[in-house]
Each structure stands twice: as structure tokens, then as C-alpha cells.
Amino acid sequence: MKRVLVSIFFSAMLLSPLAGWAANSADDWRNLSPKEKDKVLRNYQRWQNLPPQDKEHLREEWDRWQRLPQDRRDRLKQRYEEQRQRRDNR
């Protein structure tokens, strides 16, 4: 179960910049910093290079993430951030 949740969260983190950018208007692209634009483009290229079965898996994980209650998503995000900070501080 824990591995599935981590997979869901990772999938959401991978796709969220694309999903957020796609949902907003083109004007938002102009407001991004060069670093943010580069990140969006890199993620988009990674997405384009994925095999179809991997794309389908990520879509399923994203849908599963979206169905989680907001409080559960918030707890997972917080736990992920804490783990990342501990890993970065090593």
C-alpha cells in the first residue's frame, strides 16, 4: 500500500507541472521564469518520450491521486516534502 501511494504521489508530482500549465491560459506561460519554462519543457519532452504503456500507467495513477480525499493528499504531500528535506540535508 505504501509503495502504491508513493507511486501515486510521484506520478502526480511528475504530471502536475504539465497539468497545471495546460489548464491555464497561454498568458501564464509568459509569466513563468526561464527556469520554470525549462522545467515545463523538460517534463513535456520526458512525457513525449515515454512508451504508451507508461503513459497509460501514469494517467491511471494521476486519476487515483485525484480521487483521494484532499486531506489525504495534503498528508502525503507533507510527508513527501519532509522526506525530501531529510534526503537533501544529508
Secondary structure, 3 states (H helix, E strand, C coil): CHHHHHHHHHHHHHHHHHHHHHHCCHHHHHHCCHHHHHHHHHHHHHHHHCCHHHHHHHHHHHHHHHHCCHHHHHHHHHHHHHHHHHHHCC
